[in-house]
Amino acid sequence: MARITCNADLEEGMAALAALDPAWRPVVARTGLPPLRLREGGFPGLAAIVVAQQLSVASASAVWNRFAGVLTPLTPQRILTASDEEMRLTGLSRPKQRTLRALAAALVEGRFAFEALEHASPEEVHARMTALPGIGPWSADIYLMFCLGHRDGFAAGDLAIQEAARHAFGLSARPKPAALQAMAEAWRPWRGVAARLLWADYALTKRREGIGG
């Protein structure tokens, strides 16, 4: 598995994308070097992604701190032995509680192993992770990019990436996930850098809108 581990990897990918398609050049010029955004993998890493689903950064951080504080040490075994009251105290929604219990059970029973993802293709990682109850494409893509650091991961279902692509490439409307996935085929094997650039461009656009307002 080719990985993104440092800023030099990002710079290599940015140069490759600009060479593949001149439309990337103004994006690279606007954003500069995007954040690496690498994070811990394994059970804590995926648990953090599940907790953050559909929450603002501030809300996700608050819920995560409460969750990790109640369920210490944060292991699959601890999740499986947690009482309903403990789970309630974490502040997690019922669906997220079910997702984490199902993930913990799959790990303890040997039906799923994070080690098996280390050398898998993006498609294989996606298939194995989305087979878990409650783990959708977005969560699998975020794990692939930021926990595994896969160079060619991409999150076509992310709304910010879709909106950034619309703006960056002069599209008439925000592309649907399937359309964006098809567009991103041309960016292999640097889709992970493309995703980071689009997130950075989206953040830049939102800041400018805030200043303008």
Residue pairs with C-beta under 8 A, 6 or more apart in sequence:
1 118
1 119
1 120
1 121
1 148
1 150
1 151
2 150
2 151
2 152
2 189
3 9
3 148
3 149
3 150
3 151
4 10
4 13
4 36
4 38
4 145
4 149
4 150
4 151
4 192
4 193
5 38
5 149
6 36
7 33
7 36
9 151
9 193
10 33
10 34
10 36
10 193
10 196
11 33
13 151
13 190
13 192
13 193
13 194
14 24
14 28
14 33
14 193
14 197
16 190
16 193
17 24
17 28
17 187
17 190
17 193
17 194
17 197
18 24
18 25
18 28
20 186
20 187
20 190
21 186
21 187
23 168
23 169
24 194
24 197
26 168
27 168
27 197
27 198
27 201
28 197
30 201
30 204
31 197
31 200
31 201
31 204
32 200
34 193
34 196
34 197
34 199
34 200
35 196
35 200
36 196
37 145
37 146
37 196
38 146
38 147
38 149
39 45
39 48
39 146
39 147
40 48
40 147
41 114
41 143
41 147
41 148
42 114
42 147
43 74
43 75
43 76
43 103
43 104
43 107
43 114
44 74
45 143
45 147
46 103
46 114
46 129
46 135
46 139
46 143
46 147
47 67
47 74
47 100
47 103
48 64
49 139
49 142
49 143
49 147
50 96
50 99
50 100
50 103
50 134
50 135
50 139
51 60
51 63
51 64
51 67
51 92
51 96
52 60
52 64
53 96
53 138
53 139
55 63
62 91
63 90
63 91
63 92
66 89
66 90
66 91
67 90
67 91
67 92
68 74
70 82
70 86
70 89
70 90
71 78
71 79
71 82
71 86
71 90
72 78
76 103
76 104
76 105
76 107
76 108
77 104
77 108
79 100
79 101
79 103
79 104
80 101
80 104
80 105
80 108
87 97
90 97
92 100
95 134
96 134
98 133
98 134
99 132
99 133
99 134
99 135
102 132
102 133
102 134
103 112
103 132
103 134
103 135
105 111
106 112
106 132
107 113
107 114
112 128
112 132
116 128
117 124
117 125
117 128
117 129
117 143
117 148
118 148
120 128
122 144
122 150
122 152
122 153
122 154
125 140
125 143
125 144
125 148
125 150
126 137
126 140
126 141
126 144
129 135
129 139
129 140
129 143
130 136
130 137
130 140
137 155
137 156
137 157
137 177
138 155
138 157
138 158
141 153
141 154
141 155
141 156
141 157
141 158
142 155
144 150
144 153
145 153
145 154
145 155
145 192
145 195
145 196
149 192
150 192
151 189
151 190
151 191
151 192
151 193
152 188
152 189
152 190
152 191
152 192
153 191
153 192
153 195
154 181
154 184
154 187
154 191
154 192
154 194
154 195
155 161
155 195
156 162
156 177
156 178
156 180
156 181
156 184
157 177
158 195
158 199
159 174
160 198
160 199
160 202
160 203
161 180
161 195
161 198
161 199
161 202
162 174
162 175
162 176
162 177
162 180
163 174
163 202
164 198
164 199
164 201
164 202
164 205
165 171
165 174
165 175
165 180
165 183
165 198
166 173
166 174
166 175
167 201
167 202
167 205
168 198
168 201
169 183
175 183
184 191
184 194
187 194
